[in-house]
Amino acid sequence: MSQRVILVHGIWMPGPVMAWLGARLREAGFDCTTFSYHGVTRGPQEAVARLGDLLARDSAHILAHSLGGLVAMQALHDHPALAVERVVCLGSPLHGSRAVHGMRQRPWAAALLGQAAPLLERGFEQWSGRAQVGSIAGSVPHGLGHVFGDFADAHDGSVAVAETRLPGLADHAVIRASHSGMLFSTEAARLAIRFFRAGHFAGDADATP
């Protein structure tokens, strides 16, 4: 029986943006479903509640990009009994976003974040839930986030590598990709498949799920 993976997109993006990654996971034998939400206008709280309802139907893994990773982890925090074994976050500012903090200092930029701003800026202090969480960061600095974040270290154009780290993670990896480029990265897909199968990013990704 195929393992189910819920795909969760980031801010400003529609669900279909996860289609390329979904196709790679289906080729590897996973059953993928895309979860769509309106993070800016309706806020993460509604998304968290709806995602919790979806995850309550059956066991699943989660592959989430950017804000989607925070939404997924908040859902698991609020509903610790959910049968989610593993989560892979792509470019998610799990420890909080400096770029979002900078945007919130400018009213015109803050408006672009809408109700998603507090969760993006705050992030989490640590992860202590029962699901294993792996985080993948990008190191190609293509994007406008650095204009607001004033990054002094490696980043993907929107999120610093350091912001993707969090105490309690099962594993962490850095790949050559920009923030949006991760959505079409063969390496990101390969690492996600490894993590869903073994709970870590190193090892054989070709084994049967």
N, C-alpha and C positions, 0 to 999 in steps of 0.2 A: 504494500500500500504506500502511495506517495506521501511524503511529509508535506504539510501545508506551510507556505510562507506568505505572510501578509506584507505587502509593499506599501510604504508610507512616504509620500513625497514631502518636499520642503516648502518654505514660504514662497509666495508669488508663482508657484508652479502648479499645473494641473496634474491629475493622476496619470495621464498617458505618458508623462515624461519618464515614468518608471518602466515603460514597455521594453526597452532594450535589455535592461537588467533582468526583467521577468522572463524574457525569451532565453537568456543564458541559463537561468535557473531551471526552466522547464526542460531544456536540453539535458540538464544534469539529473532530471528525474523528479524535480520538485513540483508541487501543485501550487501555483501562485494566484493570489487575489490582491487587487489594488484597493487600498482604502483612500478615499478622497475627502478633503475637508477644506474649510475656508478659514485659514488661520488669522488673516488680517481683519476681516469684517465680523466674523463670529467668535473668534478667539479660540485658544487652545482648550478651554474648559469644555466646550461643546464637543470638540474633537476627541478629547480624552474620554468623555462619557460614551460617545458612539463607538470608539475603538474598543473600549472595555466590553461593550455589548457584543461586538463582533468576535472578540477573542474568547468570550464565554461560551461560544457555540461548540468549540472543538479545540484540541491542542494545536499549536502552531509555533513557528519561528517568526521573527520579524526582521525585515531589511528596511532601514529607514534612512532618509537623506536629510541633513541639516535640521531644521525645526522638527521634522518628522521624528528624529531620534529622541528629542526632548518630550514630544507628545507621547511616544511609545513608553518611555521610561516613567513618565508621570502616570500613565494608565496602570502600569505594573505596580507603581508605588501605592496608588489609590486602591488597587484591587489585587492584593498580594496572592490571592488564591487562584488567579488565572493560570491556566496550563500552558504557559509559554516557557519553553526550555532555553532558547538562545535568541539573542538580539544582536544584529550587526548595525552599527551606526556609521554612516558615511558623512564625514565633514560636519558632524554635529558639535556645537559648542557646549559640551556637557558640563563644563566648569564655568560657563557664562561667557558672553561675547563682549569684547572690547569695542568692536565695530558698532554693535547695537547701542552700547553706552554712549559712544560718540554721536550716533545718529539722534539719540534722544535729547541731546543738547541743542539740536537745531529743529525747530518746530516743523519746517517743511519736510525734513527727512524723517522725523518721528512719525509723521502722518502715514508714511509708507509702511510702517511696521504695524500700525493699528493695535489690536488687542494682543498681538503675539509678543510685543516688546518686553513685558515683565519677565516672562519665562525665558526668553532668549538671553536677556541681560543677566538674569540670576543664575540659571543653570542649577546644578546640584552640588552639594558638598562631598558626597560620596555615594557609592552604590552598595546596598546591603540586601537587595532583594534576592530571591532564590533563582531567578533566571540568570544565565551566564551572558554577560555583555562584552562584545568585542567592538573596538572603535578603530576606524580607519581614517587617517588624516591625509590630506593632500599637501604637496610641497611646491606646486607650480603657482607662483603668485600672480595669477591673471584674474582680475576682478576689481570692483570698486570699493569693496569693504575696507581695504587697507587705507583708503583716504580718510575714513572715520576712525579706524582702529589704531593707527599709528604703530603698526607692528614693528618690533625690534628683532624678532626672531622669525623662524620659518613659518610660512602660512600658505594658504591656497587661494589667496586673493580676497577671501571673506572671513575665514576663520583661522586663527593661529593653531599650529600643531599642539602647543601647550594647552590650548582650550579644549582639545579633544581628549585629554587625559583626565582620569578621575580615579581616586582610590576605590578599590573594589572591582575594577574591571578584570575580566578573565584574560584579555589579551589586547594588544595595541599594535598597529602597524602604520607605517608611513609609505605612501606610494607617490610616483611622479604623475600627479594629476592636479588640475585646478578644481575649484569648488564644484562647478557645474560639470567639469570634465569627468568627474567620478561616475556620473550617470551613464557614461559610455566607455568605461575603463574595463578592459579585459582583466587586468590585474585585480581590480576591485571585485569583479564577479568571481574570479578564481578564489580569492581570499574568503569571500562570503560563503562560498560552497564548502571550503575547508572547515570554516568555523561551524557551520550548521551540522556538519558530519562528525566533527571531532572535538569541538569546544575550544579550538586554538587555531591560529593562522598558519603555523608550520606543519608540514606533513604532506601526505598523499591526498590530492583532491580528486583522484580518479576512481576511488573505491565506490562501490554501490551504496547509495544512501540507505 
